[in-house]
Each structure stands twice: as C-alpha cells, then as structure tokens.
C-alpha cells in the first residue's frame, strides 16, 4: 500500500504517489531556482507547469487515476533536467547554438521509420481516422480534418464511404504519443506589422516573412489577399506564451528549448536597429497598423457596442431561422405520416390544407428510410443554423464538438442514402401508360343532369372532363387514366390503382368529384381525362359543383358566369346553347363578364399574361372575361 498525495499543477488536481511526489518536488524546485533570474520567470514557470499537466493528463485513463514514480521519471526524460543543459550554456551564449530539432533528428527518424497508420482514438472527434493520418504524417490534426471536410463537400458526400471503410479497416490505438515537433499555426506578435498573420504563416511554413507579406499584398490587389488576411486574423490565435511560440516553430516543449527560446528572444532585443531597406519595406505596413490602432483607440468603445449589437442581431436571426425551419419540417413530417391535417392548424385560410398530393399513396410510394433520410437532409442544416445562431449570441460554441461532427457525418450519410434512392424513383416514373374504358348511358329523351358526387380526394386535382357533341343517340363517356412506371406495362397497371365512378340514376349522371386511390396503391402521377359525348340537340343541365372538373364549360367561347349554372342547355355543332339564361346575348351563348364600379383612373398596371383591349367610351368600366376558376386580383389606387 502506497500513500497518495493530491497536488495542483496548472489549475488541475492530480493524485500522485508519495515517492513520485518527492521526486517531482525536487525537480520543480531546481527549475524554479534556475529560471528565477530570467526576465518573466513567472510566465516561463507557468508554461512549464502547463506542459507537465498536459503530459500527466495523457498518462491517465479510466483504469489509472494516480501518477506513479515511473510517470515522473518519464516526464523528466521527456522534458529534460536543468543539469542536462547547464554544461552547454557557455557554448550557446558564444553563438555556437545547436538547433534542438537537430538533437532529436535521429530519434524522430527512427520513430518515423517504425510509425504505422492507426486510428488515434485518444484525440478522435468521430472515429480517429483524421487524427491517425495527422500522427502518421506528423502534422496538426486540424489539417486532415479540414481537408477531409472540403473533399466530402466537393464530392457531395461520396467520400464519406471511404472514411467509413478506413474506420473499419484501420486498427485503433489510444497509446499514440504527441509528436513534440508538430507545428501549429499562430499569429506571431513579436514580428507583427499589423496583426501578425504574415509572420505566423512564415513561421509555420519556414518561409521568408518578406515573401509572405508580398504575396498578401499581391493577392489583395485581386481582392483575395485582404479577405484571407482578415479570416486568418480572426481564426488564428496569438502565440502569447513561450510554449505556443515553441509550437509555432515546431520545437519540442522541453526545458532546454524553453531556455533557448528565452535566450534567443533576449538576443533579438539586444540587436541593433533595422537596416534602411527593412524600414522602407515595412513602412507601408506600419503606417496601416498605426491607422488601425489609432482608429481602434478612438472608436474602440463605440465600435465594441455596435459590434455586439450586430452580433446579437445576426445570432437571433440565424437562431430563429433555424428554429422555424426545424418546426416546419417536423410539421411537414407529421402531415406526411398522418398525425394531423393541415386544415387542423390553418385557422387563417381554408385552402392551406390543399397540399396537392394523395398522402396515403405518397407514403406507400417512398420507402420509410428514404423519407427519414430526406427529412434529415433538410433538418440537420436547419439545426446547424440554429446552433450557430446560439453560439454567436453566447460568444462560444454551445454544442459539443462530438455532436457537431456526428451531425455532420449523419448529414452526408443521409445525402448518400437519398442519392441512392433518387435514381430508383426516377426509374419508377420513366415510362407512361394508360388504362382506357368506355361507357354509354341511355336518357330516353329526358333532360340529362350532370351532378357531382362528393367522394375521392379533395387535395389532388387531376381529374378533367370535356363535353363534346356528336352524331349519335346515347351519351358516351370515354375515360383514360394515365400513370407512370418503369415500363409501359407497369405504368398501365399503376393506372388501375385508382377508382373513379360515374353512375346513372334515371336521368342523372353522378360524377365522382375526384379519383380514389385503392388500398396499398402507389403514387405514380395518376391523372384522369374524360370525354363526355352528348348527342346533338340533347338537352342537359350542368349543376354548379361540376365547374371543378369540366375543362371546357365555355365551349367555343369565353365561358359563363356562376349564375348560369343549373340552366338548361342544348348541345349544338357550335357548342353549348342556353335555353333559359337570364342575360340574353346576341347568340344566346354565355360569357363571364364581371363589371367593377371603378371611376377616374388614367393608368392600368398588369402583372401576368392577359389579352388587353382598351377602348374609348363615355364612362369608366373594367370587364374581366375568362373561366371562373382563374383567380384574378384587382386593386384600385389613386389615378390607376
């Protein structure tokens, strides 16, 4: 049994064995004594403790909650001790400085030679594939993740299958160690002219800072460089601590390298003034920096308030947009699956419930998984918009990265699933077929009444009837039901999945108001076309509800008014002839003519497709001629 001690390192509580604690205490005391004479020694010690806490955290897991003496020894071997570099101190100050990366070169090369491609489950966000590639190529995991996200977007989700395959094929490991030489991109505050972006990019890629600045200027001429600079200024953190400055250079965070970094900084401060050429080259950048800094100092408080108000407003708009989008999609799914009807909620309009599709047949048409994945394709972006809006308002990410990446992957899985089903659905509508029937009705000289029987779908207006005259003795009805299918034979079979009845009751012909889909019928764009052949000189009555299915109530003319329903008509070779209409016309044919009491206008504005006739007269009048079911909105304002 060993005694454990609780210690606080960089704000994190660790439990450590007593013998390991004594070794660690002596180690930290030696570091404090050595760096006590350095400028900003407190910052140096804080960076060292932060690195120690990071190493200790990597050694803990669910099965191990205590730091052992072996862990302390491993830490000292990784970080190095004060005695390791005291002997080389005089040589380094003399200018014979050895790059710490060179001292680790052999170790790195041997380690790289033995490196295997594994999934890094310790640093994973989803499956650890990108983190594994980052470890294999010795780079920051953010770059493989960003590259993979761009490739998935560019391939419309098809590369997601490759990720899943790699997830399955590659073995996972939670023992992959941090690469001490991995560079991370920061803004460099020590060599900055404006924001330190160019100097940070130069440090990351090991390029000449003057070349990077020149590239930004050249690309800024084309409008790209300025935008890229602003984005990087916002995204990249500033390398404030010694540890971050070492990571920016790709140096291992060891005591020796910390000391070397501090001493190099002191040497650079002691160097002489810049050359005249350097001053000339940097003058434009420094002038811009002075203007920006001066403007920020004067308008800083006001600008901050304006930015905060703008930020909150944008966040609210995005959050509400995403919320309404999600609610609309959930409502739509409820309608599709029959949990409720639109008319139950559409209190403001009785016509909102007309969705235009037979929902029961629609549900039988698409597989359940297709509907669900299609819902996710639309729902996840709305959810992301809502989360982004909430994050903008809160000035922090309000959702777990694992949740974000999981939704991201689920989104592309849904796209892939919908993409698989779309060709199948298109193929199911490829060909067109029809089912044709013919019926005859004997009237025995009586006046025939055309009446509607209110059955069938109210929200699927694909039934039409045309009245024609012909030389015959009986009324003849021809029905053609058209539908789609993957073959013409299947399309004809799909056409028979609907029912439509016309029943004769003495002299009355009852027409169903619409088609009815049979149980288990699939929606294949079924539509019904009927032609009713009425013998010449036969008298008939069209009841008012029939206007919904008759396509040619206006015969060879412009139509007729609502008041002319339920009148007696005679079928002639020229069309319908009214027998008892109340508003006689020259040919006793009827027109739809509505008069509007408008006065004193000198201008007419039209939106849509119209045949317009303007004539001079003694009074103002507006007359609309056309089918009654064509909806026309008429507005009157001053002078027009």
C-alpha positions in Angstrom: 0.0 0.0 0.0 1.3 3.4 -1.0 0.4 6.8 0.3 -1.1 9.2 -2.3 -0.9 13.0 -2.3 -3.1 15.5 -4.1 -1.3 18.3 -5.9 -2.4 21.2 -8.1 -0.5 21.7 -11.3 -1.6 24.5 -13.7 -5.1 24.5 -12.1 -5.6 20.7 -12.4 -5.7 18.4 -9.4 -3.6 15.2 -9.7 -3.2 12.3 -7.3 0.5 11.2 -7.1 2.3 8.5 -5.1 4.4 9.8 -2.2 7.8 8.8 -3.7 6.9 10.2 -7.0 5.8 13.4 -5.3 9.2 13.9 -3.7 11.0 13.4 -7.0 8.6 15.9 -8.7 9.0 18.5 -6.0 12.8 18.4 -6.2 12.6 18.6 -10.0 10.3 21.7 -9.9 12.4 23.3 -7.2 15.5 23.0 -9.4 13.7 24.5 -12.4 12.4 27.4 -10.3 15.9 28.2 -9.0 17.4 28.1 -12.5 14.8 30.4 -14.1 14.5 32.7 -11.1 17.0 35.2 -12.6 15.3 35.2 -16.1 13.0 38.0 -17.2 9.3 37.0 -17.0 10.3 34.0 -14.9 6.7 33.6 -13.7 5.5 33.2 -17.3 8.2 30.6 -18.0 7.3 28.6 -14.9 3.6 28.7 -15.8 4.4 27.4 -19.3 6.5 24.6 -17.8 3.7 23.6 -15.4 1.2 23.7 -18.2 3.3 21.3 -20.2 3.8 19.0 -17.2 0.0 18.9 -16.6 -0.5 18.1 -20.3 1.9 15.1 -20.1 0.4 13.8 -16.8 -3.2 14.0 -18.3 -2.1 11.9 -21.2 -1.0 9.2 -18.8 -4.3 8.9 -17.0 -7.3 6.9 -18.1 -10.3 5.1 -16.6 -8.2 2.3 -15.3 -5.4 4.6 -13.9 -6.1 7.6 -11.8 -2.8 8.1 -9.9 0.6 9.4 -11.2 3.3 6.9 -10.3 7.1 7.4 -9.7 7.6 5.9 -13.2 5.4 8.6 -14.7 7.5 11.2 -13.0 10.7 9.6 -14.4 9.2 9.5 -17.9 8.3 13.2 -17.5 11.8 14.1 -16.6 13.2 12.2 -19.5 10.8 14.0 -21.9 11.3 17.5 -20.5 14.9 17.2 -19.6 16.5 18.5 -16.4 18.5 21.6 -15.5 21.7 19.6 -15.4 21.2 18.4 -19.0 21.9 21.8 -20.5 24.0 23.6 -17.9 27.1 22.2 -19.4 26.3 23.6 -22.8 25.3 27.0 -21.5 28.6 28.8 -22.3 28.8 27.3 -25.7 25.3 28.5 -26.6 26.0 32.1 -25.4 29.1 32.1 -27.5 27.0 31.7 -30.6 27.5 28.1 -31.3 23.8 27.4 -30.9 22.6 24.0 -31.8 19.0 23.6 -33.0 17.1 21.4 -30.6 15.4 19.8 -33.6 18.8 18.5 -34.7 19.4 16.8 -31.4 16.1 14.9 -31.8 16.6 14.2 -35.5 17.9 10.7 -35.1 15.2 9.9 -32.6 12.5 11.3 -34.9 13.7 9.5 -37.9 13.9 6.2 -36.1 10.4 6.8 -34.7 9.1 7.7 -38.2 10.6 4.6 -39.7 8.6 2.5 -37.2 5.4 4.6 -37.5 2.2 2.7 -38.5 -1.0 4.1 -39.8 -3.5 3.7 -37.0 -6.7 5.4 -35.8 -5.9 7.8 -33.0 -8.7 7.1 -30.5 -7.2 9.4 -27.9 -7.6 12.5 -30.0 -10.6 11.4 -32.0 -13.6 13.5 -32.8 -15.5 10.9 -34.7 -13.5 7.7 -35.4 -9.9 8.9 -35.1 -9.2 8.4 -38.8 -8.1 12.0 -39.4 -6.1 12.2 -36.1 -4.4 8.9 -37.2 -3.3 10.4 -40.5 -2.1 13.5 -38.7 0.0 11.4 -36.4 1.3 9.3 -39.3 2.4 12.4 -41.3 3.5 14.3 -38.2 1.1 17.3 -38.7 -1.6 19.1 -36.8 -4.9 17.1 -36.9 -6.8 20.2 -37.9 -5.4 20.0 -41.5 -6.5 16.4 -42.3 -9.9 17.2 -40.8 -10.3 20.4 -42.8 -9.1 18.7 -46.0 -11.4 15.8 -45.5 -14.4 18.1 -44.9 -13.6 20.0 -48.1 -13.3 16.8 -50.1 -16.6 15.4 -48.7 -18.3 18.7 -49.6 -16.8 18.7 -53.1 -17.8 15.0 -53.7 -21.4 15.5 -52.4 -20.8 13.0 -49.6 -19.5 10.1 -51.7 -16.0 10.2 -50.0 -17.8 9.6 -46.7 -17.8 5.9 -47.6 -14.0 5.9 -47.8 -14.0 7.3 -44.2 -16.3 4.5 -43.0 -14.1 1.9 -44.7 -10.9 3.4 -43.1 -12.8 3.4 -39.8 -13.4 -0.3 -40.2 -10.1 -1.3 -41.7 -7.6 0.7 -39.6 -6.9 -0.6 -36.0 -7.4 2.0 -33.3 -4.9 2.9 -30.6 -5.1 5.1 -27.5 -1.3 4.9 -26.9 -0.2 7.2 -29.7 2.1 9.8 -28.2 2.0 13.5 -29.0 4.6 14.4 -31.6 6.7 17.1 -30.0 7.9 18.6 -33.3 4.4 19.2 -34.8 4.0 22.8 -35.8 0.9 24.7 -35.0 -0.1 27.9 -36.7 -0.4 31.0 -34.6 -0.2 34.8 -35.2 3.3 36.0 -34.3 3.1 39.0 -32.1 6.8 39.7 -31.9 7.3 40.2 -35.6 3.9 41.6 -36.5 3.3 44.7 -38.5 -0.5 44.7 -38.5 -1.9 41.5 -36.9 1.0 39.1 -37.0 -0.7 36.9 -39.6 2.0 37.0 -42.3 4.8 36.4 -39.7 2.8 33.5 -38.2 2.3 31.9 -41.7 6.0 32.4 -42.4 7.0 30.7 -39.2 4.7 27.8 -39.9 5.9 27.2 -43.4 9.5 28.2 -42.7 9.4 30.8 -45.4 10.8 34.3 -45.7 8.5 36.7 -44.0 9.0 39.4 -46.6 7.8 37.0 -49.4 4.7 36.1 -47.4 3.9 39.8 -46.9 4.5 40.5 -50.6 2.1 37.6 -51.5 -0.6 39.0 -49.3 -0.2 42.4 -51.0 -0.3 40.9 -54.5 -3.4 38.8 -53.7 -5.0 41.8 -52.0 -5.0 43.6 -55.4 -7.3 40.9 -56.7 -9.5 41.1 -53.5 -8.5 37.7 -52.2 -5.5 38.5 -50.0 -7.3 41.0 -47.9 -10.2 38.6 -47.2 -7.8 35.8 -46.4 -5.8 38.0 -44.1 -8.9 39.1 -42.2 -10.2 35.5 -41.9 -6.8 34.3 -40.6 -6.6 37.2 -38.2 -9.9 36.1 -36.7 -9.3 32.4 -36.7 -5.6 32.1 -35.7 -4.8 32.6 -32.0 -1.9 34.7 -31.0 1.3 33.0 -29.7 1.4 34.6 -26.3 3.2 32.1 -24.2 6.6 30.5 -24.6 5.0 27.1 -25.2 2.9 28.5 -28.0 5.9 30.2 -29.6 7.8 26.9 -29.5 4.9 25.0 -31.0 4.7 27.7 -33.8 8.3 26.8 -34.6 7.7 23.1 -34.3 10.2 22.7 -31.4 9.6 20.1 -28.6 8.5 21.7 -25.3 11.5 20.8 -23.2 13.4 22.7 -20.5 16.3 23.1 -22.9 14.2 24.5 -25.7 12.4 26.8 -23.3 15.7 28.2 -22.1 16.9 28.6 -25.7 13.7 30.3 -26.8 14.0 32.8 -23.9 17.7 33.5 -24.7 17.0 33.9 -28.4 14.3 36.5 -27.5 16.8 38.3 -25.3 19.4 38.3 -28.0 17.0 39.7 -30.6 16.0 42.5 -28.3 19.7 43.4 -27.9 20.3 43.5 -31.6 20.8 46.9 -33.3 18.4 48.9 -35.3 16.9 47.7 -38.6 18.5 48.5 -41.8 17.3 51.3 -44.0 16.0 48.8 -46.6 13.9 47.0 -43.9 12.5 50.3 -42.7 11.5 51.2 -46.3 9.8 47.8 -46.9 8.0 47.8 -43.7 6.9 51.5 -43.7 3.6 50.9 -45.6 2.6 48.1 -43.3 3.5 50.0 -40.1 1.6 53.0 -41.4 -1.6 50.9 -41.9 -1.0 49.4 -38.4 -0.8 52.9 -36.9 -4.0 54.0 -38.6 -5.8 50.8 -37.4 -4.5 51.1 -33.9 -5.3 54.8 -33.7 -8.9 54.3 -35.0 -9.4 51.4 -32.6 -8.3 53.6 -29.7 -10.7 56.4 -30.5 -13.7 54.4 -31.6 -13.0 51.3 -29.6 -15.8 51.5 -27.0 -18.4 52.6 -29.6 -17.3 50.1 -32.1 -17.5 47.4 -29.5 -21.1 48.2 -28.7 -22.0 48.3 -32.4 -20.3 45.0 -33.0 -22.1 43.4 -30.0 -25.5 44.7 -31.2 -24.8 43.5 -34.7 -23.5 40.1 -33.4 -26.6 39.5 -31.3 -28.9 40.6 -34.1 -27.3 38.2 -36.5 -27.4 35.4 -33.9 -31.1 36.0 -33.3 -31.9 35.9 -37.0 -29.9 32.7 -37.5 -31.4 31.1 -34.4 -35.0 31.9 -35.3 -34.4 30.9 -38.9 -33.1 27.5 -37.9 -35.9 27.1 -35.3 -38.7 27.9 -37.7 -37.1 25.6 -40.3 -37.0 22.7 -37.8 -40.6 23.3 -36.7 -41.8 23.5 -40.4 -40.0 20.2 -41.2 -41.4 18.5 -38.1 -44.9 19.8 -39.0 -44.4 18.5 -42.6 -43.4 15.1 -41.4 -46.5 15.0 -39.1 -48.7 15.7 -42.1 -47.0 13.1 -44.3 -47.4 10.4 -41.7 -51.0 11.4 -41.0 -50.5 12.6 -37.4 -52.6 15.7 -38.2 -54.0 17.6 -41.1 -53.0 21.0 -42.3 -56.6 22.2 -42.0 -56.5 21.5 -38.3 -53.8 24.2 -37.9 -54.6 26.5 -40.8 -57.1 28.7 -39.0 -56.2 31.7 -41.2 -57.1 30.0 -44.5 -59.2 27.0 -45.5 -57.1 26.5 -48.6 -53.8 25.8 -46.8 -54.7 22.2 -46.4 -54.5 21.6 -50.2 -51.1 20.0 -50.3 -51.7 18.7 -53.9 -50.8 15.1 -53.3 -52.6 11.9 -52.1 -50.7 11.5 -48.8 -51.6 7.8 -48.3 -50.4 6.9 -51.7 -47.4 9.1 -51.2 -46.5 7.2 -48.1 -46.7 3.9 -50.0 -44.6 5.3 -52.8 -41.4 6.0 -50.9 -39.7 3.6 -48.5 -39.8 4.7 -44.9 -36.0 5.1 -44.8 -36.0 7.4 -47.8 -38.5 9.7 -46.2 -36.5 9.8 -42.9 -33.2 10.4 -44.6 -34.7 13.1 -46.8 -36.0 14.7 -43.6 -32.6 14.6 -42.1 -31.0 16.2 -45.2 -33.2 19.2 -44.6 -33.4 19.1 -40.8 -29.7 18.9 -39.9 -28.8 22.2 -41.8 -31.7 23.9 -40.0 -30.4 22.6 -36.7 -26.8 23.8 -37.5 -28.1 27.2 -38.4 -29.9 27.4 -35.0 -26.8 26.2 -33.1 -24.6 28.7 -34.9 -27.0 31.5 -34.1 -27.0 30.4 -30.4 -23.2 30.3 -30.4 -22.9 33.7 -31.9 -25.2 35.1 -29.2 -23.3 33.3 -26.4 -19.8 34.1 -28.0 -18.8 30.5 -27.5 -19.6 27.1 -29.1 -22.8 25.9 -27.4 -22.6 22.3 -28.6 -20.1 19.5 -28.1 -17.7 19.0 -31.0 -18.6 15.3 -31.0 -22.3 16.3 -31.5 -21.3 18.6 -34.4 -19.2 16.0 -36.1 -21.8 13.3 -35.6 -24.5 15.5 -37.2 -22.0 16.4 -40.0 -21.5 12.7 -40.8 -25.1 11.9 -40.4 -25.9 14.7 -42.9 -23.7 13.2 -45.6 -24.9 9.6 -44.8 -28.4 11.0 -45.4 -27.4 12.6 -48.7 -25.8 9.4 -49.8 -29.0 7.4 -48.9 -31.2 9.9 -50.7 -28.8 9.9 -53.6 -29.2 6.1 -53.9 -33.0 6.2 -53.8 -33.4 9.1 -56.3 -32.4 7.1 -59.4 -34.7 4.3 -58.3 -37.6 6.8 -58.0 -36.8 8.4 -61.4 -36.7 5.0 -63.0 -40.1 4.2 -61.5 -41.6 7.2 -63.4 -39.7 6.6 -66.6 -42.5 5.3 -68.9 -46.1 6.4 -69.4 -49.0 4.1 -69.8 -52.8 4.4 -69.7 -55.9 2.4 -69.0 -59.0 3.2 -71.1 -62.7 2.4 -70.6 -65.9 3.4 -72.4 -69.4 3.6 -71.1 -72.8 4.5 -72.6 -75.9 6.0 -71.0 -79.4 6.0 -72.3 -81.6 9.0 -71.5 -84.8 8.1 -73.2 -85.3 11.6 -74.4 -85.2 13.1 -70.9 -83.1 16.2 -69.9 -79.8 14.9 -68.6 -78.5 16.3 -65.3 -74.7 16.4 -64.7 -74.2 16.2 -61.0 -71.1 15.8 -58.7 -70.9 13.0 -56.1 -68.6 14.3 -53.3 -66.1 11.5 -52.9 -62.4 11.0 -53.5 -59.5 13.2 -52.8 -60.1 16.9 -52.1 -56.4 17.9 -52.5 -55.4 16.1 -55.7 -56.9 18.0 -58.7 -56.0 15.6 -61.5 -59.5 14.9 -62.9 -60.8 16.6 -66.0 -63.9 16.4 -68.1 -64.5 17.7 -71.6 -68.0 18.0 -73.1 -68.4 17.3 -76.8 -71.2 16.9 -79.3 -71.6 14.1 -81.8 -74.0 12.4 -84.1 -75.5 9.6 -82.0 -78.4 8.6 -79.8 -76.8 7.7 -76.5 -74.5 9.7 -74.2 -71.0 8.2 -74.4 -68.2 8.5 -71.8 -64.6 7.7 -72.6 -62.2 7.5 -69.6 -58.4 7.5 -69.9 -56.4 7.1 -66.7 -52.7 7.8 -67.3 -49.8 6.9 -65.0 -46.1 6.4 -64.8 -44.0 3.3 -64.4 -40.6 1.7 -65.1 -42.2 0.0 -68.2 -45.4 0.8 -70.1 -47.0 -2.4 -68.9 -46.3 -1.5 -65.3 -47.5 2.1 -65.9 -50.8 0.7 -67.3 -51.1 -1.4 -64.1 -50.4 1.6 -62.0 -53.2 3.4 -63.8 -55.6 0.8 -62.5 -54.6 1.6 -58.9 -57.3 4.3 -58.8 -61.1 4.2 -58.8 -63.5 6.7 -60.4 -67.2 6.1 -60.8 -69.8 7.6 -63.0 -73.3 6.3 -62.0 -76.6 6.8 -63.8 -79.7 7.4 -61.7 -82.6 7.7 -64.1 -81.7 11.0 -66.0 -78.9 12.0 -63.6 -75.3 11.2 -64.2 -73.3 11.3 -60.9 -69.6 12.1 -61.4 -67.2 11.4 -58.5 -65.6 14.7 -57.5 -62.2 13.1 -57.8 -60.2 9.9 -58.0 -59.8 7.5 -55.1 -56.6 5.5 -54.6 -57.0 1.9 -53.8 -55.5 0.4 -50.6 -51.8 -0.1 -50.9 -51.8 1.9 -54.1 -48.5 3.7 -55.0 -48.4 7.2 -56.3 -47.3 7.3 -59.9 -48.7 10.6 -61.0 -52.1 9.1 -61.9 -54.4 11.5 -63.8 -57.9 11.0 -65.3 -59.0 12.5 -68.6 -62.7 12.1 -69.6 -64.6 13.0 -72.7 -68.4 13.1 -72.5 -70.0 12.8 -75.9 -73.6 14.3 -75.9 -75.8 13.8 -79.0 -76.7 16.9 -80.9 -79.9 18.7 -79.8 -79.9 16.8 -76.5 -80.9 19.0 -73.5 -78.8 18.8 -70.4 -78.3 20.7 -67.1 -74.9 21.4 -65.5 -75.1 21.7 -61.8 -72.8 24.3 -60.2 -70.2 21.9 -58.5 -69.4 20.5 -61.9 -67.2 23.5 -62.7 -64.3 21.9 -60.7 -63.9 19.0 -63.3 -65.2 20.5 -66.6 -62.4 21.9 -68.6 -64.4 23.5 -71.4 -67.5 24.9 -69.8 -67.0 27.9 -72.0 -67.3 25.8 -75.2 -66.1 27.7 -78.2 -66.5 31.0 -76.3 -65.1 32.7 -73.3 -67.0 30.9 -70.6 -70.1 31.7 -68.5 -70.9 33.1 -65.1 -71.8 31.4 -61.8 -75.4 32.4 -62.3 -75.7 30.4 -65.5 -75.2 27.1 -63.7 -78.3 25.0 -63.3 -79.7 26.3 -66.5 -80.9 24.1 -69.4 -78.5 23.7 -72.4 -78.7 22.3 -75.8 -75.7 20.7 -77.5 -75.1 22.0 -81.0 -72.4 21.7 -83.5 -71.1 25.1 -82.5 -71.0 24.4 -78.7 -73.5 25.0 -75.9 -76.7 26.9 -76.4 -78.5 28.2 -73.4 -82.3 27.7 -73.4 -83.3 29.7 -70.3 -80.5 32.1 -69.4 -81.5 35.3 -67.8 -79.0 37.6 -69.6 -79.5 37.1 -73.4 -76.7 37.8 -75.7 -76.6 38.1 -79.5 -76.0 34.3 -80.0 -77.6 33.3 -76.7 -74.1 32.0 -75.7 -72.8 32.9 -72.3 -69.7 34.8 -71.2 -68.1 35.5 -67.9 -68.4 39.3 -67.6 -68.0 41.0 -64.3 -68.4 44.7 -64.1 -66.4 46.7 -61.5 -67.5 50.2 -60.4 -64.2 52.0 -60.9 -64.0 55.7 -61.7 -61.5 58.3 -62.7 -58.3 56.3 -63.5 -55.7 57.1 -66.2 -53.3 54.2 -65.8 -53.5 50.4 -65.9 -50.8 48.2 -64.4 -50.9 44.5 -65.3 -48.9 41.6 -63.9 -49.3 38.3 -65.7 -50.5 37.1 -69.1 -53.6 38.9 -70.4 -55.2 39.9 -73.7 -56.0 43.6 -73.1 -58.4 45.7 -75.1 -58.6 49.4 -74.2 -61.4 51.4 -75.9 -62.7 55.0 -75.6 -66.1 55.4 -74.0 -68.3 57.8 -72.1 -67.9 56.0 -68.8 -65.2 54.2 -66.9 -65.6 50.4 -66.8 -63.5 47.3 -66.3 -64.6 44.0 -67.7 -62.9 40.6 -67.0 -63.7 37.7 -69.3 -62.4 34.2 -68.7 -63.0 31.0 -66.8 -64.4 31.5 -63.3 -61.7 29.3 -61.7 -58.9 31.5 -63.0 -58.2 33.7 -60.0 -57.6 37.4 -60.8 -56.7 40.1 -58.1 -57.9 43.6 -58.9 -56.6 46.6 -56.9 -57.6 50.2 -57.3 -55.4 53.1 -56.1 -55.5 56.9 -56.8 -55.2 57.5 -60.5 -54.8 53.9 -61.6 
